[in-house]
Amino acid sequence: MQNHRHAHLMPLSERQIANILALASLLFLFSCQKGTINPVQENASVAAEKGILFSSNFESDVNYPSSNVWLQQEPVAGDIKISNERSHSGVQSTKFTFNYKDWDGNSIVDGRRTEISFKANAPCQKYALGKTYWVAFSSFIPNDWIDDYENNTELIWQFHGSDNGPGDLSPCLAAYVKGGNLNIHVRTNAAIDGALHLLASIPVPKGDWGEWIIQANFDYNNGFIKVWHNDSLLVDYNGSTIYHTTGQTNENGPFLKLGIYKYQWRNLPTKVQQRVIYYDDVIVGDSTTTYAVISTKLKNNGNF
């Protein structure tokens, strides 16, 4: 005969029950936190991204020349490339090189420029007329940049009119380098003379990254432009920000171009045999975003 022992369970006190429940609550809390995001933090992150239409820090989303986003215009293959020589964020940026010997005045498309712009199927390829957008990017002009003669001008960023649309003749908004100055101009009509208005002028910033933030509304009469450079407001303009062109067939808005456009290089005396500039951290937002959001994203390596 086997001898069976019977366990007699003692009733738990209220204090013991309370301690067990407290321990269980702690274990549950720790298990929920592991590998999850705090709902408050998650909502804050989503809110911070509100209004951001596009961003790129040229780290993993660009593979020149087969980029799905960027269209290249360059006289020689390889003049536009990803470089790890310097960066505003991450470890690389886009380097633009333009050599005097490669300038070709007979080719307006590729011979006079080394630039990128959004491809036709990319987000934010055009900025609709009458709507407000934010555009931000960082640029680096090396210390060995030589100031050319003032009449041998170049553009280092621009908003150009779409094909057969308003502003198709010449950029409606652009940064022109003239001698040792960087001038920001707006064009209000298609006339050759008197249509280009100076909005701001600063010495060419060399040897450090410059952060550009632009808020613009492109409109024939009631547009506006604000431009900040390194958090300093350079431009606060209201009025015409784009113009009708002869033979215009559509109302498509302008598009952004980054890089070097030296349109009269070999037609005029020059001191320069090569131009190099770097760009990083391109951000585009709609009217629902703010300066604080764009600036924070630009300063934090394209992230929040």
N, C-alpha and C positions, 0 to 999 in steps of 0.2 A: 504494500500500500504506500502510495506516495503521499508525502506530507506537503500540502499546499499552504503557503503563507498568504494571507490576505492583507493588502495595504489599507491602512485606514487614513484617509485624507483629512487633514485638519482644515477647518474653515479659515480663509484669509481675512485679515483685519482690513478695515477701510483704508488704513494708511498704506498697507502693502499693495492693495489694489491701485491706489493712486500712484504709487511709485512705478508699478508695472505699466500703467497707461502712459505716464510721462516718458518712460524709456522707449516705448513703442512709437510715440509721436516723434521723438528725436531720430530714431532709425528711419522712419518714413520720410522725414524732412531731408536727411542726408542722401537717401536713395533718390529722391526727386531732383536734387540739385545736380547730381552727377550727370554730366553730358547734356545738360539742358540750358536754355537761355532764360534768364529772368524776364518775365513778361514785360515789366516796366522798361528794361533796357532794350528789348526787342522793339517795342513801340516807339521809343525815342529814336532808334536807328532808322526806322521806316519814316518817321516824321522828318528826320534830318535830310533824307534823300528826296523828299517831296519837291517836285519841280525840276529835278535833274533829268535831262533828256539824253545826255551822252557824257561819258568821261573816258579818257585814255591817258595812261602814264607811260606808254610806249615800252612796257615791260614784256608782256606776254601776248598782247592782242595785235601786234604788228609784225609782219614778216615781209619787208620790202624785197623784191618788187611785186610780190603776190598778195598784197594786203587786200582784204575784203572791204575795207573802209576808205582807204586813202587813194586818191588818184595822184600820180606823180607827173610832173613836167620838168624835164631835165635834158640838157644838151648831150650829156654822156651818161650811160648807164653806170650807176654807182655813185653819182654825185649826191644822191639822197640815200642815206643809210642809217641803220640803227648803230649807235656808237656807245661804248662804255668809257670814253675819254672823260666825260663829265655828265652829271645828272642833277636835276632839281629834286627829284625823288627817285627812290629805287637805286638802280645801278646803271641805267642807260637812258639815253635821249635820242632824238633824231638830229643828225648832223647834215647840214646843207653846205655843199662846196660848189663854188662857181668860179671857173677860170677864164681869164680874159681871152685866151687863145680859142676857147670853145664858143664864145659869143657869136651868134649868127643873126645879123639884122634881117635876113630874108625869111626867118622863121619866127613869127610872133608867138607861136604855140610853145615851142621848146627851146628856141635858140637864144632867147633873151632872159630866160628865167630858170631858177631852180626852186620849185614850189610844190606844195601839196594842197589838195582841197578834198572835200568829201566826194566820194563817188555818187552817182545818180541814185543808187538804191540804198545809200547809207542814211542813218538817222540824221536829221537836222541838215540835210544837204542844202536846203534853201530856207530863208527866213521870210515868212509871209508878210506882205505889206500890212501896216496898221497894227501889227501885234508886237508885244514887247518880249525881248529875249536878253538873256545874260550869256556872255561868252568870256571865258577866262583861259589863260595860258601863261607859261613862263618862257622867257627867252634869255639867251646868253650870247653876248657879243664879246669875243676875245679882246684882251688888252692890245694885241698887235694889229687890230683893225686900223687901217690908215684912212684918215679923212680925205676924201676925194674932193675935186673941184666942185663948187656948189651947183654948177649947171649940169654936172654928170650925176644926176640924182638916181636914187634907188628906193624901192619900197621893200619893207621887211614884213609887213602884214597888211592885208586889205580885205575889204568887202566889195566884191565886184558883181555887177549886174549879170543876170542869167541871159543865155543866148536869146536875142531878139526881144528881150524884156527891158524893163526900166533899168537905167544905170549900166547898160551894156557897153557904152562907149568907153568909159574910164571909171575907175573905182569911185563909188559914192562916199566911202570912208576909208582912209588909209593912213599909215605911218610912213612918211617920206624922210629919208636921210639926205640932208643937204649940207655938205661940208662937215662941220662938227656938231650939227644940230639935228635932232629928230623932231620933225614937225607933223602934227596931226591935222589933216585937212578933211573937209566935207565938200562934196560937189553938189550944187543945187540945180544946175541945168547943163545942157549939152554944149553950150558955147565954149569955144577954145579959150577965150580970154574972159576974165571976170567972174567965172563960175566956181573957181576953187577958193574956198575960204579957210584961212588959218584959224584953228581952234586952240592950239597950244603948241609950245616949243620948249624943249629941254635939251641939255647937252646929251650927245649920244652916250647911253649908259654902257660902260665897258668893264669887263673883268669880274662881273658878278651876275647872278641870276636876277632878272627883273620879273615881277609878277604883274600881269596885266589883267584888269577886270573891266569889261565893257558892258554897259546896259544901253540897248538901242531899240528904237522903234522907227522903222523905215517907212516914211510916208511922204507924199508929194508936198504937203503943206504943214501938217501938224505932228511931225515926228519929234524925236528928241535923242540926244546922245549924252551919255556920261562915261568918262574914261578915268580909271584910277591906275596909277603906276606905283607899286610898292606902298599901297594904302593912301597915297596922296591923290586927291581929286584934281585932275588936270583939266577936264572938260565938263562943262555943264551947259549944254546948248539945246535950244528949242527952236523948231522951225522946219524948213524943208530938209530932208535927209536922203532924198533920192529924186531922180528926174526922168522925164519922158525922153525917149530917143526916137530919132527919125526912122520910120518903118517898123516901129514896135508892133509886135503881134500878140503879146501876152502880158499878164500882170504878175508873173513869177518874181519873187523877191530875190535879193542878192545872196551870195554865198561867201564863205570865209576862205581865204588863201593865206598860207604861212610860208615864209621862205624869202628868197631874194629875187626881185624883179628889177634889173638894171637895163632900162630900155634904150639908152643911147650910148652905151659903154664905148664901143669902138668907133662911134661917129664923132666923138668929142675928145679933147685932150683928157688924159687920166693920169693919176698917180698910182693906180691900183692894178695889180696883176691877178689877185685872187681875193675872193670873199668867202668867209666861213661864218656861219651862225648856227646855234643849236636851239631846238624847241623841245618842251616837255609839258606834261600835265594839261591837256586840253579838256575843257569842261564847257558844256552848253546847258543852259537852263531856260525854262519858260517864265512867264510873268508871275507864277505862284511862288517862285523861290525868292531869296533875299540876298543882299550883299553878304550878310554874316554867314549864310550857308555856303555860298560860293567861295568866300575867302577862307573859311575853315577847311573846306575840301581841298583848295589849292595849296594851303600851307601844310596839310597833313598827308602829303604823298598821295593825293587823290582819294584818300579815305576819310571817314569820320572817326 
